Amino acid sequence: MVAPYLPGLIAFLVMAVMALFPGVTVGRAASIEADRGPVSFRRDVMAALAKGGCSSGACHGNRNGKGGFRLSLRGEDPDGDYTTLVSDLAGRRIDREDPDQSLLLLKPTGQVPHEGGVRFETSSWEYRALHRWIAGDVTNDIASAAPLERLEVQPREQFVRAPEATVALTVAAHFKDGTRRDVTHMAVYEPAHPIVSISPIGRVQAKQAGETTVLVRYLDQQAPATLAFLPAREKFVWSRPAPLNAVDVPVFKKLELLRLNPAILCSDSVFIRRAFLDLLGVIPTATEARAFVTDRNPAKRAQLVDQLMERPEFADFWALKWADLFRLEERALDRKGAQLFREWLAARVADHTPLDVFARELLTARGSTYTVPAANWFRAHRTPIERSEAVAQVFLGTRLQCAQCHNHPYERWTQNDYHDWTAAFARVDYKVVENRRRDENDKHEFVGEQLIFVRQDGAHKHPRTGTNAEPRLLGRPDRLAVRDDEPTTADPLRELARWLTAPENPLFARAQANRIWYHLMGRGLVDPVDDFRSTNPASHPALLELLQSELVKSEFDLRHLVRMIMASHTYQMAAQPADLGEEDAQNFSHSAPRRLGAEQLLDSLSRAAGVPLEIPGLPPGTRAAQLPGVVAESRRGKAAGSSDTDRFLLSFGKPPRLMTSECERSCEPAMNQVFQLISGPTMDHFVSAAGNCLGAASLTDRPAAQRLEDLYWAALSRAPSSRESEQLLDYVSGNTSRSRWEDILWSLLNAKEFVLRE
C-alpha cells in the first residue's frame, strides 16, 4: 500500500524544481507536458515528427518523399512542413472535426496500413502532442515561438567502468527568449558506433566495451556526448611514465583514465626506420642505419629529425601528400602542368614556406598554368562547387558536401552557408590557349596551356531559391568584400585567402595540425582527418588545442610541429603494447603497425636491393615519390601505356587523384599485392638484377656471415638475430650459388618487418 502522503510529496518536489528552474520540466512532468497548455507546432509537432522518424531521410524526409508525402529532411523547413501537413491533398491528412481519424495519427500508430510500420503508440507523447495540436485548430506558431538557440547534453563526456554499463543522458533546450526546457524524452539519439543501444528517453546501454559519440538532436540543433565503456581491469597499475614533452601529457592522462599503460620506447633501429619512412618516404641505407644505432649521443634522435627535414627527399615526400589532395593527375593538368605543379609543391616545402603563406599563394595564383605552376590547382578544380568543397575540406577540415542539397545532418552548416560560400569562387574562369587532347570524346582531358583569371562578374545560383547566392565566408554573416585599400574590381578570393589563414581563424591551424599528426601517427586526432564537426570530436581535445596553438605561435612552421611530435614518447612508442594495450586502436597507447604506402614500398625495395627504378619517360633513378602525376587513363578506365612501375603503384593503393581527400589513398591488403611481391615483374627485377646488392657483394671476399649481416642492415635496418644467422648460414653453407642468396634477399623483401612501418 502506498503511503497517503507520497503523491503530495512528489508533487511538491516537482513544483519546487520547476520554481527554481522556470521553463524546465522534470521526470514524469516532462512526459506529460504535451497534455498541458497549447501545443507548439515549432517545438512539439516538429519534435514529434522527428522522434517518430517521419522526417528522416529513410522516410518522408527523403528528397522525393514516401507514398506521396514529403517532409523536409530532419525538419529543416518548418514553414514548408506546416503547409504540407495542413493544405497538401486538400488537407486530407488532418481531420479537425474528428482528430482521431486523421491520417497523421492513424498511419504512424498502425491503425491503417503504413509502409513505415508503427512509429509510435497511441499512449505516447508524440500521439498526444499531434492529437491536441489537431484538436486545437492546427495552430501555427512558427513566427511567434522563440527559436532554439542551443542544446545542452549532460554528461558531455563520461567514462564508465564495468560492471556499470549504462549512462542516462539528459537534454535541455535553450531558447532565444531565455526559457529552458527539458527535452530528454523528445530528443533523437544516434550513436556513432553500434556498441551501444539507446532507449527513447536517452538511457545508453553498452553492448560491448569501447568508445562512441552519441549525436543528440532536437529541432534544428544537435550536440554530442562522448562515452567510453571500459573493462574493469582491477589489477591495473599505472606505470607512471615520464613525459618527454607537452605532447605526452594529454595522451598519458587519458591512458590512465582508460587504465592502459603506454608502450616502452622503441629501439634505435626501429626509430631510424620509422623516421626515414615518415619524413623521407624511404628506408635508410645500411650505412645510415648502422651509424645511427652505434651512435652513443643521447640527443641523436632529435638531431636525426632535424637532418632529415633538410634533405631533398623530405620536400619530395611531403609534396606528394599535397599532390594527392590537389588532384594532381595528367588528364586534367597534362604532363607538363603536372610536372611543374609537383616541382612547385616540393620547392615550397624545401624553402620552408609557412603553411599559411603556401595556402594564400595557391588560392591567389593567376595566369598561365605553365609559368605560374600554382594556378594548376584551379585547373584541376574547374567548377565553383569543386573549388569551394576542396578549399573547405583541405584547408578548414570541413566536409560541406551534404549541405549542397539540405542542411548538414551532423554539423551546423546550412544549405545557405554552402551556396554562399560557393558563390565566393564563382568568378574564377579559364582561357584554353590550346588543347591537343588524345581522345576527342574525353571532355575531361586537357593537353596544352591554360590561363587562369578572375572575371569582374560571375555568380552562383542557389538551387532552392533560383536567385544568385551572396558570396560569404564560411560561418560569417557579412557579405564577402574586398579590402578598403583595393579597387572594387579586385579579386575577392584574396580577401578569402587572408581570412582563411589568419592566426585568429582556428579552423585553418586546427585542420593542418591534425593533418600533420595524421601523417606521422597514422590516425588523426580527429578521424577522418578532414571531417571536423561537433559530432566527430577529437580523441584528445587538449592535445589538438596544443598542436594548433604551437602551429600558430611558430608562424605556421611545418617543421616545428613535426619536430615536436617526433620528440614525444607518444611518437617513439614501440609497436608491442603494454599489458592490455592490444585492445586500443585510437588512443595511441602503442605504435600501430601499418603497411607502407605505394611509393614508400617501391622506393624502399629499390634502395634495399640496390637497383634504381627505371620509369619510362623519366631520368634513371627517379624515385616513385617524385612522380608528377598518376598514370594516364583512357575513357574505358584502362591504364594507357602503363609500365610495371605504374601497375605496382596502383596495386598498392596509389590514388587516381579524382577526389580531394586523404581517404582516396588505400593501404588495405589486396590479393594482387601478394602476386606483385611474390612473383611480380618488379620484385623479380630487384632480386635478379645483375647489378643489385648481391652482385656487389659477390665481388668481395667477405665471409658469408658478414654478407648476411649486410643484407639485414640494408633491408631491415638491423643485424640478424643469432637464430636467423644460424638458420640462413646453414642454408647457404656448402652452396655458393647466387640463387641461394637471391632466396634470402627475396625473403627479406617479403618479410612483414619490411612491408610494415612499425
C-alpha atoms as one frame of an Amber mdcrd trajectory, in Angstrom:
protein
   0.000   0.000   0.000   1.332   3.422  -0.981   1.690   5.866   1.880  -1.033
   8.524   1.536   1.408  11.404   1.777   3.719  10.254  -1.099   1.725  11.665
  -4.061   1.562  15.048  -2.383   5.259  14.959  -1.537   6.214  14.054  -5.123
   4.049  16.848  -6.491   5.644  19.278  -4.049   9.168  18.268  -5.134   8.303
  18.612  -8.825   6.824  22.063  -8.245   9.868  23.092  -6.235  12.256  22.118
  -9.036  10.098  23.915 -11.589  10.075  27.024  -9.399  13.839  27.016  -9.157
  14.264  26.465 -12.923  11.465  28.237 -14.812  10.541  26.582 -18.081  12.154
  23.272 -17.087  10.135  20.092 -16.754  11.460  17.058 -14.928  10.733  13.382
 -14.583   7.078  12.458 -15.117   6.262  16.131 -15.641   8.339  16.085 -18.814
   6.443  13.120 -20.239   3.057  14.769 -19.803   3.969  18.317 -20.814   2.211
  17.765 -24.125  -1.013  17.430 -22.130  -0.740  20.920 -20.626  -1.375  24.268
 -22.277  -1.314  24.948 -26.010   0.759  22.706 -28.233   3.537  24.445 -30.170
   3.916  23.448 -33.788   7.550  24.557 -33.813   8.559  22.949 -30.513   6.227
  19.944 -30.152   4.823  18.870 -33.516   8.135  19.162 -35.367   9.845  17.299
 -32.500   7.230  14.523 -32.617   7.719  14.039 -36.366  11.493  13.810 -35.846
  11.230  11.457 -32.869   8.993   9.105 -34.852  11.492   9.100 -37.714   8.904
  10.622 -40.065  11.250  13.403 -41.246  14.308  11.159 -41.617  15.969  10.509
 -44.955  14.743   6.916 -44.953  11.134   8.053 -44.597   9.186  11.164 -45.644
  12.282  13.363 -45.286  13.604  11.704 -48.442  14.149  14.085 -51.325  11.214
  12.502 -53.172   9.175  11.725 -50.078   7.375   8.425 -49.484   3.888   7.473
 -50.596   3.235  10.935 -51.956   4.007  12.565 -48.582   7.179  14.661 -48.349
   8.601  16.464 -45.326  11.786  18.489 -45.099  14.815  16.457 -44.050  15.096
  16.477 -40.234  12.535  19.279 -40.104  14.833  21.948 -41.548  11.860  23.749
 -43.186   9.014  24.134 -40.626   7.076  26.525 -42.887   7.047  24.062 -45.751
   6.160  21.171 -43.449   3.236  23.107 -41.968   1.834  23.771 -45.422   2.279
  20.120 -46.394   0.516  18.853 -43.277  -2.387  21.307 -43.334  -3.001  22.050
 -47.010  -1.476  19.295 -49.135  -4.022  16.865 -50.677  -6.782  19.322 -49.677
  -5.911  18.794 -46.011  -6.782  15.067 -46.043  -4.024  14.196 -43.584  -5.737
  16.165 -40.807  -9.362  15.800 -39.640 -10.189  18.801 -37.454 -13.728  17.616
 -36.810 -12.603  14.197 -35.597  -8.853  14.279 -34.809  -8.843  10.521 -34.093
  -9.491   9.904 -37.803  -6.565  11.995 -39.034  -4.188  10.076 -41.295  -1.368
  11.825 -39.452  -2.365   9.752 -36.400  -3.795   6.596 -37.938  -0.796   5.674
 -40.109   2.119   6.008 -37.680   0.167   4.129 -34.985  -0.589   1.274 -37.400
  -4.372   1.704 -37.279  -4.361   1.807 -41.089  -1.736   0.213 -43.356   1.549
   2.130 -43.264   4.657   1.137 -45.209   6.840   2.572 -42.472   5.221   0.408
 -39.809   4.288   1.593 -36.324   6.236   4.701 -35.389   4.656   5.425 -32.006
   1.806   4.207 -29.793  -1.488   5.928 -29.006  -0.277   6.287 -25.407   2.911
   8.105 -26.412   3.659  11.789 -26.001   4.070  12.024 -29.777   0.469  10.900
 -30.303  -0.883  13.202 -27.601   1.009  16.211 -28.947  -0.206  15.672 -32.507
  -3.758  14.916 -31.364  -4.009  18.064 -29.227  -2.460  20.199 -31.976  -5.106
  18.990 -34.461  -7.900  19.421 -31.906  -6.617  22.907 -31.160  -7.228  24.043
 -34.738  -3.674  23.269 -36.018  -2.205  26.479 -34.639   0.837  27.831 -36.477
   3.346  29.470 -34.131   6.412  29.267 -36.395   6.782  33.043 -36.452   5.907
  33.680 -32.815   7.611  30.829 -30.940  11.145  31.636 -29.877  13.695  29.716
 -31.966  16.002  27.186 -30.363  19.354  28.755 -29.519  21.350  25.785 -28.282
  21.096  22.253 -26.966  22.729  21.139 -23.722  23.510  17.460 -23.113  24.673
  16.016 -19.821  27.029  14.326 -19.387  29.087  15.689 -22.269  31.795  13.109
 -21.558  31.831  10.107 -19.255  33.996   7.055 -18.613  32.015   4.071 -17.354
  33.828   1.105 -15.872  32.463  -2.424 -15.709  30.319  -3.768 -14.154  28.495
  -0.469 -14.753  27.248  -0.322 -18.337  24.623   2.427 -18.547  24.546   6.210
 -18.813  21.396   8.303 -18.518  21.589  11.331 -20.805  19.591  14.455 -20.054
  18.890  17.094 -22.680  17.899  20.721 -22.127  16.786  23.100 -24.869  17.704
  26.771 -24.500  15.515  29.156 -26.495  16.270  32.691 -27.609  13.635  34.150
 -25.279  15.663  32.879 -22.302  13.490  29.882 -21.473  14.913  26.444 -20.844
  13.081  23.154 -21.295  13.850  19.516 -20.511  13.548  17.695 -23.860  15.180
  14.414 -22.887  12.130  12.426 -23.966  11.722  14.453 -27.183  15.311  14.295
 -28.470  16.570  11.882 -31.124  19.635   9.780 -30.214  22.052   8.392 -32.801
  25.241   6.533 -31.778  28.313   6.893 -33.985  29.258   3.245 -33.397  26.933
   0.282 -32.807  28.492  -0.655 -29.471  25.527   0.774 -27.542  21.740   0.737
 -27.600  19.762   3.829 -26.612  16.240   3.988 -25.244  13.775   6.693 -26.367
  14.433   8.594 -23.132  18.220   8.703 -23.555  19.349   5.728 -21.497  22.529
   4.398 -23.110  23.297   0.709 -22.618  26.685  -0.694 -23.603  26.697  -3.850
 -25.715  30.480  -4.126 -25.655  33.483  -2.201 -24.407  34.641   0.762 -26.437
  34.233   4.482 -27.087  31.446   6.151 -29.008  29.848   9.524 -29.600  26.091
   9.865 -29.277  24.581  12.549 -31.500  21.606  14.173 -29.781  19.150  16.137
 -31.953  16.170  18.302 -31.108  14.610  20.528 -33.784  17.445  22.186 -35.740
  20.161  21.805 -33.098  22.433  18.916 -32.216  25.052  18.187 -29.583  27.432
  15.279 -28.950  28.018  13.181 -25.867  31.261  11.199 -25.759  31.042   7.970
 -23.793  33.619   5.297 -23.006  32.616   1.882 -21.630  35.653   0.225 -20.115
  36.547  -3.214 -18.773  37.139  -3.366 -15.021  40.894  -4.064 -15.277  41.040
  -4.427 -11.497  44.715  -5.435 -11.475  45.818  -2.385 -13.423  48.774  -0.442
 -12.010  49.753   2.847 -13.657  53.403   2.727 -14.705  53.924   6.470 -14.140
  55.807   7.132 -17.389  57.687  10.416 -17.578  56.506  12.655 -20.452  59.251
  13.620 -22.887  57.398  16.829 -23.816  53.977  18.504 -23.676  52.535  16.165
 -26.324  52.643  13.249 -23.888  50.717  14.932 -21.068  47.151  14.682 -22.510
  47.916  11.284 -24.054  49.118   9.832 -20.744  46.239  11.455 -18.859  43.662
   9.687 -20.992  45.529   6.382 -20.939  45.498   6.459 -17.145  41.720   7.042
 -17.189  41.365   4.113 -19.579  43.660   2.011 -17.386  46.100   1.408 -20.205
  49.844   1.786 -19.842  51.802   3.253 -22.745  54.305   1.061 -24.528  58.005
   1.490 -23.849  60.208   3.488 -26.226  61.122   1.750 -29.467  64.662   0.630
 -30.239  67.079   2.787 -32.212  66.811   0.536 -35.268  63.028   0.900 -35.253
  63.226   4.660 -34.690  65.567   5.371 -37.599  63.499   3.263 -39.941  60.275
   4.935 -38.740  61.768   8.427 -39.050  63.088   7.796 -42.570  59.760   6.380
 -43.746  57.695   9.167 -42.165  59.902  12.043 -43.271  61.579  10.843 -46.476
  59.272   8.061 -47.643  62.108   5.532 -47.921  64.134   3.303 -45.579  67.688
   4.258 -44.542  70.711   2.750 -46.200  72.678   0.097 -44.333  75.430   2.631
 -43.630  72.986   5.196 -42.217  71.235   2.637 -40.035  74.477   1.184 -38.633
  75.897   4.615 -37.847  72.765   5.719 -36.001  72.375   2.561 -33.927  76.018
   2.582 -32.813  75.993   6.329 -32.014  76.001   6.933 -28.233  74.879  10.578
 -28.380  71.722  10.898 -26.198  70.417  13.686 -28.486  70.811  11.651 -31.661
  67.073  11.155 -32.269  66.318  14.871 -32.233  69.386  15.560 -34.381  68.320
  12.922 -36.894  64.892  14.509 -37.283  66.446  17.926 -37.953  68.855  16.451
 -40.507  66.165  14.525 -42.369  63.891  17.560 -42.697  66.606  19.375 -44.651
  67.108  16.616 -47.203  65.528  16.876 -50.666  63.634  13.635 -50.127  61.657
  15.364 -47.351  60.418  18.004 -49.775  59.539  15.346 -52.371  57.676  13.102
 -49.937  55.657  15.842 -48.239  54.885  17.405 -51.615  53.461  14.003 -52.565
  50.887  14.375 -49.783  49.715  17.718 -51.209  49.719  16.284 -54.733  47.198
  13.659 -53.640  44.911  16.304 -52.151  45.211  18.747 -55.048  44.171  16.154
 -57.651  47.474  16.341 -59.463  46.827  13.997 -62.393  47.689  14.277 -66.042
  44.299  14.133 -67.729  43.277  17.488 -66.291  46.699  19.144 -65.979  48.621
  17.438 -68.819  52.114  16.055 -68.267  53.921  19.399 -68.330  51.452  21.050
 -65.966  51.625  18.118 -63.557  55.425  18.174 -63.555  55.587  21.940 -62.976
  52.989  21.814 -60.212  54.795  18.969 -58.407  58.088  20.844 -58.606  56.398
  23.960 -57.196  54.962  21.969 -54.283  58.354  20.416 -53.498  60.050  23.820
 -53.713  57.567  25.321 -51.232  58.359  22.547 -48.741  62.103  22.780 -49.367
  62.291  26.547 -48.828  60.386  26.403 -45.522  57.349  28.284 -46.837  54.926
  28.689 -43.905  51.670  26.812 -44.351  49.561  29.974 -44.288  51.697  31.613
 -46.992  51.554  28.407 -49.014  47.735  28.362 -48.885  47.468  32.042 -49.857
  49.841  31.570 -52.784  47.745  28.693 -54.019  44.381  30.451 -53.757  45.594
  33.670 -55.355  47.631  32.146 -58.213  46.576  33.631 -61.569  47.991  33.429
 -65.076  49.454  30.683 -67.249  49.466  27.173 -65.809  52.933  26.798 -67.348
  54.523  29.992 -65.952  52.543  30.112 -62.667  52.517  26.438 -61.592  50.269
  27.025 -58.563  47.482  28.044 -60.948  47.155  24.360 -61.826  45.135  23.974
 -58.618  42.296  25.898 -60.273  42.800  23.938 -63.480  42.114  20.714 -61.561
  39.033  22.169 -59.804  37.026  23.574 -62.677  33.677  24.498 -61.119  32.754
  26.762 -58.188  31.360  23.728 -56.361  34.578  21.727 -56.774  36.651  24.697
 -55.628  34.522  25.553 -52.605  34.331  21.951 -51.378  38.065  21.385 -51.894
  39.119  24.534 -50.028  36.797  23.750 -47.126  37.975  20.156 -46.893  41.734
  20.664 -47.348  42.275  23.945 -45.531  39.427  24.011 -42.984  38.936  20.277
 -42.398  35.237  20.617 -43.183  33.192  18.357 -45.433  30.414  20.509 -46.847
  29.052  18.141 -49.492  25.946  17.158 -47.513  24.838  20.806 -47.289  24.617
  21.167 -51.071  21.071  19.750 -51.113  19.927  20.228 -47.494  21.184  21.448
 -44.147  24.116  19.367 -42.956  22.789  16.450 -40.886  25.759  16.366 -38.498
  27.034  19.922 -38.419  25.813  23.495 -38.175  26.287  24.289 -41.869  23.077
  25.104 -43.701  22.258  24.932 -47.377  22.531  28.727 -47.471  26.025  28.544
 -45.924  27.080  26.087 -48.620  25.895  28.089 -51.617  27.002  31.486 -50.264
  30.485  30.015 -49.694  30.438  28.521 -53.196  29.466  31.895 -54.661  32.822
  33.257 -53.465  34.528  31.049 -56.083  32.189  31.836 -58.979  34.328  34.464
 -60.719  37.309  32.199 -61.489  37.497  31.467 -65.220  39.767  29.793 -67.783
  41.133  30.558 -71.185  42.182  27.402 -73.000  45.135  28.508 -75.133  45.291
  25.102 -76.795  44.028  21.577 -76.213  45.765  18.726 -78.002  43.773  16.008
 -76.265  44.419  12.461 -77.396  40.799  11.387 -77.065  38.347  13.855 -78.604
  35.486  12.172 -76.749  37.074  12.743 -73.347  35.900  16.190 -72.267  37.908
  15.965 -69.032  41.255  15.667 -70.822  43.305  18.802 -71.467  46.702  18.917
 -73.160  48.045  22.411 -73.509  48.430  25.745 -71.791  45.565  27.440 -69.965
  45.226  30.885 -68.401  43.538  31.310 -65.024  41.896  34.675 -64.378  39.098
  36.248 -62.349  36.176  37.949 -64.073  34.701  41.206 -62.797  31.327  39.484
 -62.667  30.058  35.963 -62.172  27.508  34.339 -59.908  26.387  31.025 -58.448
  22.661  30.295 -58.292  21.078  28.926 -55.155  19.157  25.833 -56.357  16.315
  26.248 -53.876  15.590  29.940 -54.470  16.761  30.229 -58.082  18.466  33.522
 -57.212  22.154  34.373 -57.090  23.782  33.343 -53.817  25.555  36.054 -51.808
  29.325  35.436 -51.577  30.144  34.915 -47.889  32.934  33.463 -45.820  32.060
  30.152 -44.207  30.168  30.724 -40.965  30.300  34.521 -41.290  27.135  36.641
 -41.667  28.682  39.517 -43.599  28.969  39.578 -47.379  32.443  38.861 -48.760
  34.019  42.103 -49.916  37.466  43.326 -50.872  39.531  45.446 -48.526  39.126
  49.206 -48.468  42.611  49.701 -49.875  41.832  47.637 -53.003  39.761  48.647
 -56.055  36.217  47.364 -56.346  37.251  45.116 -59.222  39.868  43.349 -57.079
  39.866  39.608 -56.657  37.530  38.625 -53.761  39.457  35.384 -53.271  42.380
  37.411 -51.970  40.244  38.534 -49.044  39.001  34.962 -48.608  42.610  33.690
 -48.506  43.527  36.299 -45.895  40.590  35.319 -43.687  41.205  31.605 -44.133
  44.848  31.761 -42.995  44.535  34.464 -40.347  46.029  33.377 -36.984  42.742
  34.204 -35.262  40.848  31.779 -37.540  41.130  28.493 -35.599  39.805  26.328
 -38.440  42.910  26.511 -40.648  45.516  25.890 -37.927  43.427  23.139 -36.364
  42.971  21.287 -39.646  46.664  21.480 -40.575  47.844  20.432 -37.109  45.564
  17.416 -37.267  46.820  16.532 -40.767  50.468  16.637 -39.665  49.647  14.419
 -36.687  47.851  12.010 -39.019  50.806  11.661 -41.374  53.180  10.910 -38.506
  50.911   8.772 -36.340  48.722   7.007 -38.923  45.485   8.293 -37.387  44.193
  11.811 -36.867  43.164  13.175 -33.501  40.017  13.892 -35.479  39.368  10.910
 -37.719  38.723  11.027 -40.655  41.342  13.729 -40.823  39.236  16.154 -42.897
  35.896  15.697 -41.124  35.820  18.236 -38.296  32.383  18.630 -36.736  30.903
  18.825 -33.271  29.581  15.291 -33.650  33.035  13.913 -34.511  35.126  15.196
 -31.601  38.864  14.790 -31.266  40.099  11.770 -29.329  42.312  14.169 -27.342
  40.856  17.715 -27.479  43.548  19.232 -25.258  46.314  17.800 -27.455  44.698
  19.145 -30.617  44.413  22.567 -28.988  48.099  22.389 -28.014  49.222  21.475
 -31.541  47.011  24.174 -33.060  48.471  26.763 -30.691  52.036  25.647 -31.413
  51.462  25.912 -35.155  50.186  29.478 -34.831  52.984  30.511 -32.446  55.597
  29.115 -34.831  54.047  31.160 -37.670  52.760  28.003 -39.331  56.119  26.248
 -39.491  55.600  22.646 -40.629  58.977  21.527 -39.318  58.354  22.944 -35.847
  55.285  20.781 -35.357  56.942  17.703 -36.903  59.900  18.151 -34.562  57.641
  18.492 -31.525  55.565  15.413 -32.297  58.545  13.208 -33.124  60.309  14.212
 -29.892  57.447  12.826 -27.809  57.197   9.464 -26.087  53.875   9.052 -27.897
  55.567   9.061 -31.310  58.515   6.951 -30.165  56.469   4.145 -28.588  57.216
   0.566 -29.550  54.691  -1.399 -31.572  54.448  -4.043 -28.852  51.657  -2.905
 -26.495  51.978  -2.863 -22.756  49.584  -5.034 -20.751  46.033  -4.890 -22.187
  47.113  -2.284 -24.746  46.409  -4.565 -27.696  42.729  -3.650 -27.290  43.439
   0.016 -28.006  43.058   1.286 -31.559  42.607   5.028 -31.135  44.332   6.331
 -28.014  47.990   5.967 -29.064  48.999   3.537 -26.313  51.453   1.962 -28.757
  52.633   2.385 -32.331  50.109   0.775 -34.639  51.937  -1.076 -37.453  50.716
  -0.072 -40.905  51.599  -1.143 -44.400  53.904   1.106 -46.352  52.278   3.346
 -48.914  52.749   2.510 -52.579  55.619   4.938 -53.185  57.237   4.166 -49.826
  57.249   0.463 -50.595  58.586   0.751 -54.137  61.333   3.233 -53.218  62.320
   1.111 -50.203  62.508  -2.053 -52.319  64.699  -0.192 -54.778  67.016   1.063
 -52.034  67.268  -2.268 -50.202  68.002  -4.183 -53.416  70.408  -1.533 -54.695
  68.539  -1.248 -58.012  67.482   2.231 -59.237  63.969   2.498 -60.640  63.560
   2.623 -64.403  60.430   4.628 -65.185  59.626   5.206 -68.867  59.922   8.841
 -69.858  61.777   9.914 -66.719  65.510  10.094 -65.882  67.069   6.903 -64.457
  66.959   6.836 -60.680  63.764   8.883 -60.373  62.044   7.785 -57.190  58.359
   6.875 -57.041  57.772   9.768 -54.624  58.964  12.150 -57.364  56.425  11.065
 -59.969  54.474  14.131 -61.080  51.075  12.516 -61.582  49.162   9.301 -61.954
  49.391   7.055 -64.994  47.121   8.450 -67.714  43.820   6.648 -68.137  41.724
   6.101 -71.225  37.995   6.715 -71.213  37.396   2.995 -70.629  39.346   3.128
 -67.391  42.278   1.025 -68.589  45.793   2.253 -68.000  47.119   3.749 -71.228
  50.705   2.726 -71.819  51.269   1.869 -68.159  54.536   0.273 -67.088  55.386
  -2.350 -64.474  56.066   0.558 -62.095  52.614   2.042 -62.729  50.921  -1.286
 -62.151  52.872  -1.873 -58.948  51.907   1.530 -57.547  48.253   1.152 -58.469
  48.175  -2.324 -56.895  49.415  -0.908 -53.608  46.885   1.909 -53.423  48.313
   4.928 -55.218  45.167   7.051 -55.630  43.800   8.109 -59.029  43.529  11.629
 -57.558  39.939  12.155 -58.553  38.921  13.222 -55.023  40.106  15.856 -52.573
  40.528  13.529 -49.632  43.147  11.558 -47.717  40.739   8.612 -47.839  41.318
   8.029 -51.555  44.758   6.542 -50.892  44.488   2.969 -49.708  46.884   0.890
 -47.640  44.481  -2.020 -47.333  45.693  -5.511 -48.356  44.518  -6.988 -51.656
  45.187 -10.235 -53.488  47.010  -8.600 -56.396  49.561  -7.226 -53.928  50.519
 -10.782 -52.979  51.326 -11.632 -56.591  53.309  -8.420 -57.007  55.511  -9.243
 -54.012  55.855 -12.982 -54.530  56.466 -13.231 -58.256  55.654  -9.910 -59.885
  57.997  -8.483 -62.545  59.100  -5.635 -60.294  60.164  -7.948 -57.481  61.831
 -10.346 -59.912  63.842  -7.461 -61.339  65.017  -6.277 -57.923  66.107  -9.765
 -56.841  67.701 -10.970 -60.058  69.290  -7.794 -61.490  72.965  -8.385 -62.072
  73.973  -5.083 -60.529  71.908  -5.371 -57.358  73.266  -5.633 -53.818  74.012
  -9.321 -54.329  76.148  -8.595 -57.355  78.133  -6.043 -55.433  78.595  -8.411
 -52.514  79.764 -11.248 -54.738  82.694  -9.150 -55.939  84.197  -9.156 -52.489
  85.704 -11.882 -50.385  83.566 -11.045 -47.353  82.586 -14.104 -45.302  79.024
 -15.346 -45.590  78.155 -14.111 -42.088  79.169 -10.553 -42.975  77.351 -10.675
 -46.303  74.216 -11.839 -44.487  74.567  -9.022 -41.979  74.896  -6.517 -44.844
  71.612  -7.736 -46.313  69.821  -7.413 -42.985  71.032  -3.861 -42.405  70.069
  -2.901 -45.963  66.566  -4.401 -45.760  65.548  -4.287 -42.085  67.909  -1.676
 -40.575  69.231  -4.162 -38.034  71.558  -7.111 -37.654  70.170 -10.648 -37.832
  69.427 -12.424 -34.604  71.569 -15.393 -33.665  68.767 -17.777 -34.636  68.289
 -16.083 -38.020  72.032 -16.201 -38.684  72.281 -19.846 -37.765  69.396 -20.918
 -40.000  70.321 -18.820 -43.035  74.037 -19.533 -42.897  73.190 -23.195 -42.759
  71.031 -22.663 -45.875  73.947 -21.260 -47.902  76.632 -23.464 -46.368  78.343
 -25.588 -48.993  76.400 -23.920 -51.816  77.891 -20.702 -53.142  75.367 -20.285
 -55.962  73.757 -16.851 -56.332  70.292 -18.411 -56.296  70.586 -19.187 -52.566
  71.393 -15.548 -51.790  68.555 -14.412 -54.058  66.224 -16.563 -51.967  67.408
 -14.794 -48.811  67.018 -11.341 -50.370  63.536 -12.261 -51.621  62.505 -13.454
 -48.145  63.738 -10.242 -46.510  61.890  -8.030 -49.008  58.703 -10.020 -48.403
  59.013 -10.045 -44.617  56.285  -8.341 -42.590  59.032  -6.363 -40.924  59.899
  -4.867 -44.316  56.394  -4.271 -45.630  55.101  -2.718 -42.395  56.023   0.544
 -40.735  56.193  -0.312 -37.023
